[in-house]
Amino acid sequence: MKPKFIEGGKERGHDPKILEKIWADWEKFASYAFNKSHAVCYAWVAYQTAYLKAHYPAEYMAAVLSRSLNDVKELGKQMDECRAMGLEVKGPDVNLSRQRYSVDKEGAVRFGLAGIKGFGEGAADMIVNERKKNGPYKDIYDLMERIDLGTANRKALESLVHSGALDSLGNARREQYVAMLPNGRSFLDVLVSYGQKYQVDKQSNENSLFGDLADSEITIARPVFPECEPESTLMRLNREKEYVGLYLSAHPLDDYKFQLKYACNTTMAELESIPRIPYKKEEREALLKSLSADEMARIDRFQKREIVCGGLVTGWREAISKSGSPCGFLTVEDYSGKHEFAFFGKNFPAFSGYGKEGLYLLIHAKYLPSPYLRMPPRNICDLEFNILKIELLNEVADRLIEDFTVVVDSQKLTADYVHMLQSEIADASAKAEGKKEPSTSLYFEVCNAIKNYHVRLFCRNRKVRVTTDFVEYVRSLKGVTCKINNRDVVDDVPVVADATDDAPVEEMLPDD
């Protein structure tokens, strides 16, 4: 282009020197103009999105989630971001959800109907548009009478059931919709037949000679939901995850939430971040060279501690090792993610019995020197991950929570406050105990921030059972915080190897 520019400029009477100067300036600018323009554009977009995230967090995250509607992995990452921001993400609902993610009246992010596996945007649009036109659906019968059962077919309706989108209609439990009847049909098939017959009769009535009579009604017997055994929480949540990609209404580990947070010192995500030690010498040397000094130090610290972790078994597979011996691979999932444990040699017959999906496990492990090592361990590659013991979490759950501590400020202590606290905690504890005998020791910790002391008092005549409702209720009391296993209870607890208190804890009142 330069010759054309110079010649064209000369033809129009411009000085060749000026033309050369202009072209030289252009060349110099071109060396950084592209990067500069991109930097400006991306900075502007970053500023806009940061502003929206700060001032309209729910709306912003709803938009981000809608962009990842069919990418389960990305959805999971953005769901974690919502939790970190303190945003509640609610499941799909035929009366509240839109086609894509949206924000409800309470400021929570609501799952979009089009995001349900096997449902589709066409069915989602139809249900939302009908709701906008004629109002919310009163019950499942009203839904079947109004929607286009060609667009939302039987398979799509099953997706609504298992995703929880029909829960708010209040007609029945999810398993009742798909229960099999004596005639070999599922109840959902009966509902579809009812809806189709109702709509055909209604259309026929409207087209008849007397269709305009005010008292003409469609009278078809509504099918009655069958009685069936309640399905387990785990099965219900697994189906929910299958259709929406995530656990939304609850998590299978919620019954053991406190045990995993306050009795374990390792998460599955942390285990997953530690590289597996290769068997071949060359591969080990390559691994050591690839790690930075900080990463080596992190792995070294990890290998030196007792490992206690737990979670839900989500996978088990068996194979034959290169030596011809049977081996197994157990996948365990917790709130942070999942990790696969390998069982070789004597560990396979010892622990293969735990290879059943749906089991809740507590795993004790430690890094030990390789049995083939003839000298003291020299580096991280000379230590191998060894499982020492596996226990069923439901059998050991109660003893994992050793103590529960109610923390109060000494300046707020009055006789009335003490009586109120005693009464409220006793009532909450009684509700939480249920049929199980409480086994967790109860402590009261009186603290004084001015004098910087903590006094820990043991409650001799009462034990408690730590449940989510009990903990949340105690935390809701004015002027009260609490601890589990001497660690502060907070909404998002990072798992650490050792938990220590900054201020001294005494078992007796100081002299003053």
KOLTI-800324 format. One line per field, with one value per residue (C-alpha): residue in three letters; y, x, z; residue number from 0. Coordinates in nm, 2 decimals. Each point is the difference from the previous one (the first is absolute). Layout:
! residues N
residuo (ALA:...)
c2 (Y:...)
c1 (X:...)
c3 (Z:...)
num (NUM:...)
//
This chain:
! residues 512
residuo (MET:LYS:PRO:LYS:PHE:ILE:GLU:GLY:GLY:LYS:GLU:ARG:GLY:HIS:ASP:PRO:LYS:ILE:LEU:GLU:LYS:ILE:TRP:ALA:ASP:TRP:GLU:LYS:PHE:ALA:SER:TYR:ALA:PHE:ASN:LYS:SER:HIS:ALA:VAL:CYS:TYR:ALA:TRP:VAL:ALA:TYR:GLN:THR:ALA:TYR:LEU:LYS:ALA:HIS:TYR:PRO:ALA:GLU:TYR:MET:ALA:ALA:VAL:LEU:SER:ARG:SER:LEU:ASN:ASP:VAL:LYS:GLU:LEU:GLY:LYS:GLN:MET:ASP:GLU:CYS:ARG:ALA:MET:GLY:LEU:GLU:VAL:LYS:GLY:PRO:ASP:VAL:ASN:LEU:SER:ARG:GLN:ARG:TYR:SER:VAL:ASP:LYS:GLU:GLY:ALA:VAL:ARG:PHE:GLY:LEU:ALA:GLY:ILE:LYS:GLY:PHE:GLY:GLU:GLY:ALA:ALA:ASP:MET:ILE:VAL:ASN:GLU:ARG:LYS:LYS:ASN:GLY:PRO:TYR:LYS:ASP:ILE:TYR:ASP:LEU:MET:GLU:ARG:ILE:ASP:LEU:GLY:THR:ALA:ASN:ARG:LYS:ALA:LEU:GLU:SER:LEU:VAL:HIS:SER:GLY:ALA:LEU:ASP:SER:LEU:GLY:ASN:ALA:ARG:ARG:GLU:GLN:TYR:VAL:ALA:MET:LEU:PRO:ASN:GLY:ARG:SER:PHE:LEU:ASP:VAL:LEU:VAL:SER:TYR:GLY:GLN:LYS:TYR:GLN:VAL:ASP:LYS:GLN:SER:ASN:GLU:ASN:SER:LEU:PHE:GLY:ASP:LEU:ALA:ASP:SER:GLU:ILE:THR:ILE:ALA:ARG:PRO:VAL:PHE:PRO:GLU:CYS:GLU:PRO:GLU:SER:THR:LEU:MET:ARG:LEU:ASN:ARG:GLU:LYS:GLU:TYR:VAL:GLY:LEU:TYR:LEU:SER:ALA:HIS:PRO:LEU:ASP:ASP:TYR:LYS:PHE:GLN:LEU:LYS:TYR:ALA:CYS:ASN:THR:THR:MET:ALA:GLU:LEU:GLU:SER:ILE:PRO:ARG:ILE:PRO:TYR:LYS:LYS:GLU:GLU:ARG:GLU:ALA:LEU:LEU:LYS:SER:LEU:SER:ALA:ASP:GLU:MET:ALA:ARG:ILE:ASP:ARG:PHE:GLN:LYS:ARG:GLU:ILE:VAL:CYS:GLY:GLY:LEU:VAL:THR:GLY:TRP:ARG:GLU:ALA:ILE:SER:LYS:SER:GLY:SER:PRO:CYS:GLY:PHE:LEU:THR:VAL:GLU:ASP:TYR:SER:GLY:LYS:HIS:GLU:PHE:ALA:PHE:PHE:GLY:LYS:ASN:PHE:PRO:ALA:PHE:SER:GLY:TYR:GLY:LYS:GLU:GLY:LEU:TYR:LEU:LEU:ILE:HIS:ALA:LYS:TYR:LEU:PRO:SER:PRO:TYR:LEU:ARG:MET:PRO:PRO:ARG:ASN:ILE:CYS:ASP:LEU:GLU:PHE:ASN:ILE:LEU:LYS:ILE:GLU:LEU:LEU:ASN:GLU:VAL:ALA:ASP:ARG:LEU:ILE:GLU:ASP:PHE:THR:VAL:VAL:VAL:ASP:SER:GLN:LYS:LEU:THR:ALA:ASP:TYR:VAL:HIS:MET:LEU:GLN:SER:GLU:ILE:ALA:ASP:ALA:SER:ALA:LYS:ALA:GLU:GLY:LYS:LYS:GLU:PRO:SER:THR:SER:LEU:TYR:PHE:GLU:VAL:CYS:ASN:ALA:ILE:LYS:ASN:TYR:HIS:VAL:ARG:LEU:PHE:CYS:ARG:ASN:ARG:LYS:VAL:ARG:VAL:THR:THR:ASP:PHE:VAL:GLU:TYR:VAL:ARG:SER:LEU:LYS:GLY:VAL:THR:CYS:LYS:ILE:ASN:ASN:ARG:ASP:VAL:VAL:ASP:ASP:VAL:PRO:VAL:VAL:ALA:ASP:ALA:THR:ASP:ASP:ALA:PRO:VAL:GLU:GLU:MET:LEU:PRO:ASP:ASP)
c2 (0.00:0.24:0.06:0.06:0.25:0.19:0.01:0.11:0.27:0.13:0.01:0.22:0.25:-0.11:0.02:-0.35:0.06:0.07:-0.31:-0.21:0.15:-0.08:-0.36:-0.04:0.12:-0.25:-0.28:0.09:0.03:-0.33:-0.18:0.06:0.13:-0.35:-0.09:0.34:-0.02:-0.34:0.11:0.29:-0.22:-0.27:0.25:0.16:-0.33:-0.10:0.33:-0.05:-0.36:0.08:0.29:-0.23:-0.28:0.25:0.18:-0.26:-0.33:-0.22:0.13:-0.02:-0.36:-0.10:0.13:-0.18:-0.32:0.04:0.02:-0.34:-0.17:-0.32:-0.01:-0.19:0.05:0.37:0.01:-0.17:0.26:0.29:-0.16:0.00:0.36:0.07:-0.17:0.19:0.33:-0.11:-0.04:-0.27:-0.21:-0.16:-0.29:0.01:0.07:0.01:0.29:0.21:-0.09:0.17:-0.16:0.08:0.10:0.29:0.18:-0.05:0.25:-0.11:0.08:-0.36:-0.14:-0.24:-0.29:0.03:-0.26:-0.03:-0.12:-0.32:-0.30:-0.14:0.29:0.25:0.37:-0.06:-0.17:0.26:0.29:-0.16:-0.05:0.35:0.17:-0.19:0.10:0.37:-0.01:-0.19:0.02:-0.25:-0.37:-0.09:-0.37:-0.28:-0.05:0.36:-0.03:-0.30:0.17:0.31:-0.09:-0.13:-0.37:-0.03:0.25:-0.12:-0.38:-0.27:-0.01:0.38:-0.03:-0.26:0.24:0.26:-0.26:-0.11:0.35:0.12:0.24:-0.14:0.00:0.33:-0.13:-0.20:-0.30:-0.28:-0.11:-0.04:-0.38:-0.01:0.15:-0.28:-0.28:-0.31:-0.10:-0.35:0.03:0.05:0.37:0.27:0.27:0.26:-0.18:0.02:0.37:0.06:-0.20:0.21:0.33:-0.12:-0.11:0.32:0.22:-0.21:0.02:0.37:0.07:-0.21:0.18:0.34:-0.10:-0.14:0.17:0.07:0.08:0.36:-0.11:0.14:-0.32:-0.24:-0.16:-0.28:-0.27:-0.26:-0.19:0.11:-0.29:-0.06:-0.02:-0.35:-0.08:-0.12:-0.03:0.33:-0.01:0.07:0.35:-0.12:-0.15:0.32:0.22:-0.22:0.02:0.38:0.02:-0.21:0.24:0.34:-0.09:0.10:-0.05:0.29:-0.09:-0.15:-0.19:-0.38:0.09:0.25:-0.25:-0.01:0.36:0.08:-0.33:0.07:0.36:-0.03:-0.36:-0.04:0.18:-0.06:0.04:-0.20:0.31:0.02:-0.37:0.05:0.29:-0.23:-0.17:-0.37:-0.15:-0.18:-0.35:0.05:0.17:0.23:0.11:0.08:0.21:0.19:0.06:0.14:0.23:0.13:0.11:0.34:0.04:0.13:-0.29:-0.25:0.16:-0.02:-0.37:-0.07:0.16:-0.19:-0.33:0.05:0.01:-0.26:0.02:-0.02:0.05:-0.12:0.01:-0.19:-0.30:0.10:-0.26:-0.34:-0.20:-0.30:-0.09:-0.22:0.16:-0.05:-0.27:-0.19:0.07:0.14:0.37:0.25:0.38:0.17:0.35:0.20:0.34:0.28:0.36:0.11:-0.26:-0.37:-0.21:-0.36:-0.23:-0.29:-0.34:-0.23:-0.31:-0.08:0.32:-0.14:-0.29:0.22:0.29:-0.12:-0.06:0.38:0.02:0.06:0.32:0.18:-0.09:0.29:-0.06:0.14:-0.07:0.01:0.00:0.10:0.03:-0.28:-0.09:-0.22:-0.37:-0.03:0.28:-0.12:0.34:0.28:0.21:0.27:0.19:0.00:-0.29:-0.24:0.02:-0.18:0.07:-0.28:-0.05:-0.11:-0.04:0.06:0.04:0.05:0.36:-0.07:-0.23:0.25:0.33:0.07:-0.05:0.22:0.31:-0.01:0.34:0.29:0.34:0.30:0.32:0.31:0.34:0.04:0.36:-0.12:-0.25:0.09:-0.24:0.05:-0.07:-0.31:-0.14:0.09:-0.18:-0.30:-0.03:0.06:-0.25:-0.27:0.04:-0.01:-0.30:-0.19:0.05:-0.11:-0.32:-0.18:-0.37:0.00:0.04:0.31:-0.06:0.33:0.18:0.35:0.29:0.37:0.23:0.35:0.24:0.36:0.18:0.29:-0.23:-0.26:-0.31:-0.29:-0.22:-0.34:-0.16:-0.36:-0.08:-0.31:-0.07:0.02:-0.13:0.11:-0.14:0.22:0.05:0.27:0.14:0.00:0.18:0.26:0.06:0.06:0.23:0.20:0.09:0.35:0.04:-0.36:-0.18:-0.36:-0.26:-0.36:-0.20:0.33:0.16:0.30:-0.08:0.22:-0.03:-0.12:-0.18:-0.07:-0.34:0.04:-0.24:0.15:0.24:0.21:0.30:0.33:0.08:-0.23:-0.22:-0.06:-0.26:0.23:0.36:0.23:0.18:0.32)
c1 (0.00:0.30:0.07:-0.36:-0.02:0.32:-0.10:-0.35:0.12:0.25:-0.28:-0.20:0.29:0.13:0.37:0.16:0.19:-0.32:-0.15:0.30:-0.03:-0.37:0.06:0.29:-0.23:-0.26:0.25:0.11:-0.36:-0.10:0.26:-0.21:-0.34:-0.16:0.11:-0.10:-0.35:-0.05:0.12:-0.25:-0.29:0.06:0.05:-0.33:-0.18:0.17:-0.11:-0.36:-0.03:0.17:-0.25:-0.29:0.13:0.05:-0.34:-0.22:0.15:-0.30:-0.09:0.36:0.04:-0.33:0.13:0.33:-0.18:-0.23:0.30:0.12:-0.34:0.13:0.35:-0.04:0.37:-0.02:-0.34:0.16:0.28:-0.25:-0.22:0.30:0.05:-0.36:0.05:0.32:-0.19:-0.28:-0.26:-0.26:-0.06:-0.34:-0.12:-0.23:-0.37:-0.29:-0.15:0.31:0.27:0.04:0.16:0.35:0.14:-0.17:-0.03:-0.31:-0.17:0.22:0.32:0.10:0.11:-0.26:0.09:-0.13:-0.24:0.20:0.30:-0.18:0.14:-0.25:-0.23:0.10:-0.06:-0.32:-0.17:0.14:-0.13:-0.35:-0.03:0.12:-0.22:-0.31:0.07:0.04:-0.32:-0.23:0.17:0.19:-0.08:-0.22:0.10:0.12:-0.35:-0.02:0.34:-0.11:-0.32:0.18:0.33:0.07:0.07:0.15:0.27:0.05:-0.03:0.02:0.38:0.01:-0.25:0.22:0.29:-0.22:-0.08:0.36:0.14:-0.24:-0.19:-0.34:0.08:-0.18:-0.32:-0.03:-0.19:0.24:0.36:0.21:0.00:-0.38:0.00:0.20:-0.14:-0.11:-0.37:-0.14:-0.09:0.37:-0.03:0.18:-0.22:0.16:-0.14:-0.34:0.04:0.10:-0.31:-0.22:0.14:-0.04:-0.36:-0.09:0.14:-0.17:-0.34:0.05:0.07:-0.30:-0.22:0.11:-0.07:-0.35:-0.33:-0.04:0.37:-0.09:-0.22:0.13:-0.06:0.18:0.27:0.25:-0.05:0.28:0.10:0.34:0.24:0.10:0.37:0.10:0.16:0.36:0.31:0.19:0.33:0.32:0.14:0.31:-0.20:-0.21:0.30:0.19:-0.29:-0.02:0.37:-0.06:-0.26:0.15:0.36:0.04:-0.15:-0.23:-0.27:0.25:0.33:0.03:0.27:-0.21:-0.07:0.38:0.08:0.15:0.20:0.16:0.08:0.12:0.12:0.18:0.33:0.01:-0.24:-0.03:0.10:0.32:0.08:-0.07:0.26:0.28:0.17:0.00:0.34:0.11:0.16:0.27:0.32:0.02:-0.36:0.08:0.30:-0.21:-0.27:0.26:0.14:-0.34:-0.10:0.10:0.16:-0.33:-0.19:0.25:-0.03:-0.38:0.00:0.27:-0.22:-0.30:0.19:0.11:-0.35:-0.26:-0.27:-0.37:-0.26:-0.34:-0.28:-0.24:0.09:-0.10:0.20:0.18:0.18:0.22:0.29:0.31:0.33:0.31:0.12:-0.32:-0.15:-0.35:-0.03:-0.28:-0.06:-0.24:-0.14:-0.11:-0.17:-0.03:-0.10:0.33:0.01:0.09:0.31:0.08:0.17:0.20:0.01:0.29:0.14:-0.13:-0.21:-0.23:-0.15:0.01:-0.20:-0.18:-0.32:-0.04:-0.03:-0.37:-0.16:-0.19:0.21:0.12:0.36:0.26:0.35:0.32:0.33:0.37:0.30:0.25:0.34:-0.02:0.04:0.26:0.21:0.33:0.10:-0.17:-0.24:0.18:-0.29:-0.37:0.03:0.13:-0.34:-0.31:-0.37:-0.12:-0.36:0.02:-0.37:-0.35:-0.31:-0.36:-0.08:-0.35:0.15:0.26:-0.17:-0.11:0.34:0.17:-0.16:0.16:-0.11:-0.22:0.09:-0.23:0.20:-0.13:0.14:0.05:-0.12:-0.35:-0.04:-0.29:-0.23:-0.28:0.23:0.14:-0.35:-0.11:0.31:-0.05:-0.37:0.05:0.29:-0.18:-0.30:0.20:0.20:-0.32:-0.13:0.33:0.04:-0.31:0.04:0.38:0.17:0.22:0.37:0.18:0.14:-0.14:0.23:-0.06:0.29:-0.01:0.23:0.11:0.16:0.13:0.19:0.07:-0.10:-0.23:-0.15:-0.13:-0.26:-0.11:-0.38:-0.01:-0.37:-0.07:0.12:-0.13:-0.04:0.15:-0.24:-0.02:-0.32:0.15:0.31:-0.18:-0.24:0.28:0.18:-0.32:-0.01:0.10:0.36:0.10:0.25:0.09:0.28:0.01:0.30:0.15:-0.02:-0.21:-0.32:-0.02:-0.20:0.29:0.26:0.34:0.14:0.33:0.25:0.01:-0.24:0.13:-0.14:0.19:-0.12:0.07:-0.29:-0.02:-0.22:-0.04:-0.11:0.30:0.03:-0.15)
c3 (0.00:0.05:-0.37:-0.07:0.29:-0.10:-0.37:0.08:0.23:-0.26:-0.27:0.24:0.05:0.35:0.09:-0.02:0.32:0.19:-0.16:0.12:0.35:0.02:-0.12:0.26:0.28:-0.11:0.00:0.35:0.12:-0.16:0.22:0.31:-0.12:-0.02:0.36:0.13:-0.16:0.15:0.34:-0.01:-0.11:0.25:0.28:-0.09:0.00:0.32:0.16:-0.11:0.12:0.33:0.05:-0.07:0.22:0.29:-0.03:-0.16:0.12:-0.04:-0.35:-0.11:0.11:-0.15:-0.33:0.03:0.09:-0.30:-0.23:0.13:-0.01:-0.16:0.15:0.33:0.09:-0.05:0.18:0.30:0.01:-0.02:0.27:0.23:-0.08:0.10:0.33:0.07:-0.07:0.24:-0.28:0.04:-0.32:0.00:-0.21:-0.30:0.06:-0.26:0.18:0.07:-0.26:-0.33:-0.31:0.12:0.34:0.16:0.34:0.22:0.23:0.29:-0.19:-0.06:-0.33:-0.14:-0.23:-0.35:-0.15:-0.32:0.21:0.10:-0.19:-0.24:0.01:-0.26:-0.08:-0.19:0.29:0.24:-0.22:-0.02:0.38:0.08:-0.26:0.11:0.36:-0.10:-0.20:0.24:0.34:0.22:-0.01:0.30:0.01:-0.22:-0.15:-0.10:-0.16:-0.20:-0.11:-0.13:-0.15:-0.35:0.06:-0.34:0.07:0.37:-0.06:0.26:0.00:0.06:0.28:0.16:-0.01:0.18:0.27:0.08:-0.02:0.27:-0.23:0.11:0.38:0.06:-0.14:0.32:-0.14:0.08:0.05:-0.31:0.01:0.00:-0.35:-0.15:0.22:-0.19:0.02:0.00:-0.37:-0.09:-0.07:0.19:0.17:-0.22:-0.31:0.16:0.06:-0.36:-0.12:0.23:-0.13:-0.36:0.05:0.19:-0.29:-0.27:0.19:0.06:-0.37:-0.10:0.24:-0.13:-0.36:0.08:-0.05:0.37:0.07:0.10:0.29:0.33:0.20:-0.25:0.20:-0.08:0.26:-0.01:0.31:0.12:0.06:0.36:0.09:0.10:0.34:-0.02:0.21:0.04:-0.19:0.19:0.01:-0.18:-0.29:-0.03:-0.01:-0.24:-0.24:0.05:-0.08:-0.31:-0.14:0.11:0.02:0.37:0.34:0.06:0.25:0.24:0.00:0.08:0.26:0.19:0.28:0.06:-0.07:0.33:0.02:-0.33:0.09:0.35:0.05:-0.33:-0.09:-0.37:-0.29:-0.32:-0.20:0.20:-0.05:-0.37:-0.01:0.12:-0.30:-0.01:0.05:-0.32:0.02:-0.26:0.11:-0.31:0.06:0.36:-0.09:-0.26:0.26:0.25:-0.27:-0.09:0.35:0.14:0.34:0.15:-0.15:0.14:0.34:-0.01:-0.09:0.27:0.26:-0.12:0.01:0.36:0.15:0.09:-0.26:0.10:-0.28:-0.09:-0.25:-0.21:-0.22:-0.36:-0.19:0.02:-0.27:0.01:-0.23:-0.03:0.07:-0.22:0.25:-0.06:0.34:0.05:0.09:0.06:-0.04:0.23:-0.08:0.31:-0.02:0.26:-0.02:-0.16:-0.28:-0.05:0.02:-0.12:0.25:-0.14:0.18:-0.09:0.17:0.35:0.00:-0.27:0.21:0.31:-0.13:-0.32:0.21:0.02:-0.38:0.00:-0.13:0.26:0.30:0.22:0.11:0.24:-0.13:0.21:-0.19:0.02:-0.23:0.08:-0.15:-0.31:0.10:-0.28:0.15:0.16:0.14:0.19:-0.21:-0.19:-0.17:-0.06:-0.25:0.26:0.19:-0.10:0.09:0.23:0.13:0.36:0.08:-0.15:0.21:-0.09:0.07:0.14:0.27:0.12:-0.06:0.35:0.16:-0.26:0.15:0.34:0.13:-0.07:0.15:0.05:0.00:0.18:0.09:0.38:-0.03:-0.11:0.28:0.23:0.20:-0.25:-0.29:0.16:0.07:-0.36:-0.14:0.21:-0.09:-0.38:-0.03:0.20:-0.22:-0.32:0.12:0.09:-0.36:-0.15:0.20:-0.13:0.03:0.03:0.33:0.00:0.03:-0.05:0.30:0.06:0.10:0.06:-0.07:0.16:-0.17:0.07:-0.30:0.22:0.24:-0.27:0.19:-0.08:0.28:-0.10:0.22:-0.03:0.02:0.22:-0.02:-0.37:-0.33:-0.34:-0.34:-0.27:-0.30:-0.26:0.16:0.35:-0.11:-0.21:0.29:0.25:-0.24:-0.04:0.37:0.07:0.12:-0.06:-0.22:0.02:-0.06:-0.11:0.11:0.13:-0.35:-0.08:-0.19:-0.31:-0.32:-0.22:0.20:-0.16:0.10:0.18:0.14:0.35:0.17:0.28:0.19:0.03:0.35:0.29:0.12:0.37:0.18:0.30:0.06:0.05:0.34:-0.13)
num (0:1:2:3:4:5:6:7:8:9:10:11:12:13:14:15:16:17:18:19:20:21:22:23:24:25:26:27:28:29:30:31:32:33:34:35:36:37:38:39:40:41:42:43:44:45:46:47:48:49:50:51:52:53:54:55:56:57:58:59:60:61:62:63:64:65:66:67:68:69:70:71:72:73:74:75:76:77:78:79:80:81:82:83:84:85:86:87:88:89:90:91:92:93:94:95:96:97:98:99:100:101:102:103:104:105:106:107:108:109:110:111:112:113:114:115:116:117:118:119:120:121:122:123:124:125:126:127:128:129:130:131:132:133:134:135:136:137:138:139:140:141:142:143:144:145:146:147:148:149:150:151:152:153:154:155:156:157:158:159:160:161:162:163:164:165:166:167:168:169:170:171:172:173:174:175:176:177:178:179:180:181:182:183:184:185:186:187:188:189:190:191:192:193:194:195:196:197:198:199:200:201:202:203:204:205:206:207:208:209:210:211:212:213:214:215:216:217:218:219:220:221:222:223:224:225:226:227:228:229:230:231:232:233:234:235:236:237:238:239:240:241:242:243:244:245:246:247:248:249:250:251:252:253:254:255:256:257:258:259:260:261:262:263:264:265:266:267:268:269:270:271:272:273:274:275:276:277:278:279:280:281:282:283:284:285:286:287:288:289:290:291:292:293:294:295:296:297:298:299:300:301:302:303:304:305:306:307:308:309:310:311:312:313:314:315:316:317:318:319:320:321:322:323:324:325:326:327:328:329:330:331:332:333:334:335:336:337:338:339:340:341:342:343:344:345:346:347:348:349:350:351:352:353:354:355:356:357:358:359:360:361:362:363:364:365:366:367:368:369:370:371:372:373:374:375:376:377:378:379:380:381:382:383:384:385:386:387:388:389:390:391:392:393:394:395:396:397:398:399:400:401:402:403:404:405:406:407:408:409:410:411:412:413:414:415:416:417:418:419:420:421:422:423:424:425:426:427:428:429:430:431:432:433:434:435:436:437:438:439:440:441:442:443:444:445:446:447:448:449:450:451:452:453:454:455:456:457:458:459:460:461:462:463:464:465:466:467:468:469:470:471:472:473:474:475:476:477:478:479:480:481:482:483:484:485:486:487:488:489:490:491:492:493:494:495:496:497:498:499:500:501:502:503:504:505:506:507:508:509:510:511)
//
